[in-house]
Amino acid sequence: MKNLKVCVLLFLTVMLSKGHMHDANTVHGSPDLHEGRHQESEALGNDVEKLEFMISPEDFLHRYISKRTPVLITGVVKHWPAYTRWTEDYLSDIYGTEPVTLDTYFPQDDNAVMSMTEFLQSSKENDIKVSQKTLPSLYADILMPTCLRCNREVFQRPFHTDILLSHGSGKSVLHIEDRDILLCSIKGRQTVTLVSPLHSKDLYADEGDPIGVSPIDATAVDLEKYPRAQNINALRVDVEEGDMLYIPHLWWHQFSLEDGQHQTVKISWSLRKGFMKNSEIDKINEESTEDMLAFSNVLIQYEKWMQVIGNNAEWLECQSQESPMSQYTFESSRDETHDERDMTEEEPCYYDQENPKSPCGKSRECNEDDDGLGCAKYVLDYCYEWEDRGCVTDLPQSLNRKQRMELDELQDIQSSFLP
């Protein structure tokens, strides 16, 4: 295996030398990203593809998930029982006094604490947006989308489901998430801006705090402060009530809510690592300049790698399209309807398991806490020395949403890695 200074200690150096994040305020009347220029051949046009019908899981996997292409499927959520059943009284009865969780992607009062019932009663007067885990008692109101009904070899279980609730208007920050998303609109209208990870540098991703949040407002860009943003031609899509929008993981996106009541179900998942075959990691790592090791280039490198595999993906046949919803695992069902096999399922380590120095069970830090800073520092030290597929595929998710103060701590941590 070649010795390559791949991915991330230099990323830390770049990040720590940046200082404070730029203010995200924008100039009134500034252009939005979809008015920018196309960059190279990556530009996909101004519009997200729209379908007026549900598609098979084979089509969804081959045409959209494998190709990393957003798509809007219109009207399909109108067939859900939730579309007519979810009144405020109904949700209040289900959630009762359970505390709400604020949606951290929308700027708002972080100190607000209230129950779901209190939120529903006061949300018309207070600009609060919440993101709640879906309770198992509500699964009967949600139909598992046909496009996700595929065998266990494709989707890593469990699926995550959240209910996003709000009154009034507002917009989120421009951010990435490390799981694929189906955004299912039950009530309310919103506009979603989408940008490929290939444009991460022009979105000033290296200046975000936390990591994975851009300082740019995609709907009103201050080109004096962020001149590289003019290189971007973002995708823009209006999501109406009853529509379903697919957002690939690590794609930048920003939600702009129109005034009114909003109810949205977000279904998210990870692909199984075994589904992503025939990677050509060496071809991507050939351009190993120091500049490409910033976080923006970690995302760019990952997207290029995903495009390589997407273009070579084999056609899959899904055998479980007619399976009832009870056979699918959801994160909040752990004590209710599913057996232990569903709950203890683990993904194999994706680093080189033949390398005795890889993080695959070889490091004390990662065995103790694979989400901790000690494990992150071991991975960074390892990826500095070794060219490894895991350094491309797992680093974006590992670094996403880290705070700047955590990066400061990482600089002083000593790992057990020895070159």
N, C-alpha and C positions, 0 to 999 in steps of 0.2 A: 504494500500500500504506500502510495507516495506521501512524502512529508510536505504538507502544504499549509501555509498560514491562512486558514480558511475562516472565517466567520467570526470573530466577535470581540477579542480583546481590543482590537483597534476600534471596533464599534463602541466599546466603553470609553476609549480615549476621546473619540469624536464627540460622544454624548456629554461627557463630563467637562469638556472644554467649551461647551456651548453657553454655559451660564443659564440664566432664567429663560423660560419660554416667552415668546412674543405674545403680546396682548391679542386676544382673538377678536377684539372689536373691529368693525369694518367701517369703511367710508360709505355714507348714504349715497345710493345710486350707483355703487360700483357694480361691475358686470358679474354675472354668475358664471360658474365654470363651463356650462354647456355652450357658452358663446366663445370659448377659447379656440385655439387652433389644434388640429390633429397633430400628433407626434409620431413620426415614422409610419410604419404600416400597421401599428397596433390598433388604430382608431376603429371603433365599431359603429360609428354613426351616432346620431342624436337620440334615437328612439330604442327602447327595449322591445324585443320581439313580443308580440301579443298573440295569444291563442284563445279561441272562444270555446274551447272544449278541454276536458281532462284528457291526458295522454297516458299511455302505458308506462310502467316503470322502466321497461327496456328503452323506450324512446327518451325518457327523461334522463336516464343514466348516460346514454350514448350521445345525445344531442346537446345536453345542457350541463350536467354534472361533470362529465369527462372533459367537455370543451370549456368549462369554466365560463359559461355564458348565462347571464341573468335572463329570466323570462317571466312574463305576466300571463297568468291564466285567469280569464275574466269570468265572473259570475258563479264560479263553482262552489263558493262558500254559502251561497243562498240556499243550498240543499241541506245544510247542517241544521239540526234541531236548535242549536245555539242562536241561529240567525233570528228566530222568532221568539225563543224562550228566554233569552238573557235580558230580563228587565233589571232595574236596580234593586227592586224588592227581592227578586229571585236570587241575585248574587249576594245580597245582604243576608238572606236566610242561610245560604251555603257557607259563607265565610264568617259571619257573625262577628265575634270580638277578636278574631285573628288580626295581629298587627300587619299593616301594609309595609311593603318595601319600596322605597323611592326608586324610580328609574334613574340611575346615575348618569345616563347619557343625555339627560335633559338638565340644564342649569336650573337649580331650585334650592329651596331651603333645606340643607342637609339635616337640620335638627328637628324637622317635623316628625312627630310620632302620633299615630292614631290607629284605631281599628278600621277594618274594612267598612263596617257600618258607618262609622264617623266620617270616613272619607267619602262614601257615597252620599251622605247627607250634606256635606259641606263643600264638595268639589266644584259646585257651580259658582261659588263665591271665592274659592281659593284655587290658584293655578298650581295644582299638584298633579304629578303624573307618577303612577305606580306600576311596578312590574311584579306580579305575583306568580308563584308556582301554581300550576293547575291542580286542583284537588281531584282525587280519583272519582269522587261523586259527580264530577262534571264531564267525565270521559264519554258518558252516554250522549252528551250534546255535541260531541266533536267526531266527525267522521275521518278515519285515517285516510289521507289522500291516496288515491289509487297509484299515483306516480311514486309513492314511497313503499309500496307493497312488494318488496323483493326479499330474496332469501338472506339468510344470516351472513353469507359470505361477503355482502356488500356493505351493510350499515352496522357500525359498532353500536351495540345496545348499551344503555337504554337511550331512547329518544328523550329530549328535554322539551317540556312545554311550559310556556309562560303566558299569562294574560296581562296585556298592557291596557290600562284604563286611564282616562283623563277627560276633563271638560275644557273647553276653550281651545285657543290656538297655541302655537309654540313650535320650536324647532330644536332638534338634538344637536350635539356636536358632530363633527365629521369624524368617524371612527371606524375601526375594524373589529371583527369578532372572529374567534378561531374555530367556529363551527358553521356548517352550511345552515341556511335559514329558509324556511317557508313562512312568509309574513301573510297571515290570513285575516283579512279585514271583515269584521262583523258590523261595526257601526263607525261612521265617520269617514272623511276623505282626507288623504294626505298625498304629498308629492315626495318622492324619494329620489335623491341624487346619488348616482353610483359612479365610482371611479376605479379602474383596474389598478392592482398593486404595482403594475409596471410604471405608474406615474407617481410612485411614493416620494421620490426626490422632489418633484415639482409641487407636491403637497406639503413640503417641509416636515416630513414625518420625523426627522431627527430632532426637531425642536419641540415635540409634544411632551406634555407632562400631565398624566401618565403616558408611557409608551403606548402607541396604538390609538392616540387621539391627535388629530391634526389641529394646529392653531388657526387654520383657515375656516371661515364661514363660506361654504360652497355656494350659497345663494347671493352673496354680496362681497366679492373679493376685493380687498385693498391691494391693487396691483403695485402701488408705490412701496408697500411693505413686503409684498410677496410677488415679485415680478415674474418668477418662474411659473406661476400659476397660469399665465397666458398660454403656455404650451399645451394645456390640457383641454380636451373636449370630452366632458363628462356625459354620461347617460342620464336622462331624466324621464321619470315615469309617474303618471297620476294613478294612484291606487284608489279605486272606488269601493263602496260597500259591496261585499260579496266577492272581491277579487283576491287572488293569491299570487304573491311575488316571490320568486326564487332569487336569493342572494348568495353567491359562492363565498366560502370562508376566505377571510383576509381581504375581501374587496372592501374598499372604503365606501361608506354610505352615510347619508344624513337624511333625517326625517323632518318634513315641514308639515305640521298639522293645520288644517283649516279649522275655523271656529266651529265649535259644536261638541257633541259627545263622541267619545272614541272608545271602541272595544276592539282589540286585536289579539289574536292568538298567534304566538310565535313558536313554531315547531323547529327544533334544531337538532343536529346530529353530526357525528363524525364518520368519515368513511373508514372502513377497515384498511389497515396498512397493506394486507395481502391483495386488496383490490387494485392497488397502484403498482402495476408490474412494469417490467421492461424499461426502467429508468435509465437515462443516459447522463449520469451525474458528471462524468468527466468532461463532456462537451460544454457544460455550463461553467465549470470551474476553470476553464482555460484562461479567461480574462481575469486573472487574480491580481488586480491592482489594489493598492491600499484604500482608494476611495470607495471601492465596492463593499467594504466591510462595515459601513455604517448601517443602522437598522433599516433605513430605506432600501439599501441594496440587499439586505437579508431578505426582505419581502420581494424584491425584483428577482433575485436568484431563485427563490421558491416558485414564483409564478412562471418563470421560464421552464423550470423543471416540470411543473404540472402540465404545461402546454406540450412538452415533449411526450409525456405519457398519455395525455389526452388524445393526441394525434395518432397514437399507436394502440389505443384501447380496443380490446376484443369485444365483440357483441355478446352480451350476457342474456341468458334466458331466466326469467324470474318465475319461480314455481308456486309462489304463495299469494297470488293476486286476490284470491277469493277467501283468504284467511280472515276470521273475525278479529275485531279490534282487541279482544281479550288476549290474543296470542302475541301481541306486541308489548314490549317492555317500556315503561315510562318511569322517569326518575322518582316520582312521588308515590309509586305503587309498591314500593319495596316490601311493605309489611301487609299488603292487602291481597293481591291476586296472583302473584307470580312465584315460582319456585326458586330454590337456591341457585339452580344452574343459570337462571337469568341474571342473578344479582352478583355472582362471583366471577363472571366472565371477564377476563383480562386480555389486553392486547400484548403480544410479544414485544420485547424491546426492539427498537428499530435501528439502533446503532449496530455496528459490526460486532456480532457476538463472538467471532473468532479472534478478535483483537483483545488480548488480556488486559489492556488499559481502558477499554470502552466503558461507558457508564452502565452497561447491561449487567447489573448485579455485582460489578467489580469494585465500586466505590462505596466506602463507608457512609459518606454523606447522602448519597442517593438511596441507599438501603434504609436509612433512618427516616428521610423525608424527601421524596422526589419532587416536591413543590417548593422546598426550602431554598434559601440563598446559598447554603453550602453546596447543595447539589448543582445549582446553577453555576457556581464558580468552577466546580469540577468539570462540568460540561464545557464551559468556556475555555478552560485550560486545555482540555482534550481536543476541542475543535481548532484551537490555535496550532496544534501540532499535527493533526491527522485530517486527511481528506476522507470524509465519511458521509454516506447518504443521510444519516440521522442529523448531521449538522445543518443540512439544508431543510429537511422536512420537519424537524421538531423545534428548531430554534425560534421561528416566528411566534409559535404558540407559547413557548416558554417565556419569551420576553414581553409579549403583549400584556399591557395593563400594569407593568412594573412601574413603581413610583421612582422619581429622580433620587429621592433619599435612599432607596434601595440600591440604586446604582452606585451611590457614594459608599454604601456599606460594602458592596461587592469588591470595590477597589482594595479594601483593607483585609478581606477574608483570605486566609491561606487554605487551599485545598490539599487533599492527600495525593493529587495527581503528580506523578513523576515522569518526565519525558523519557 
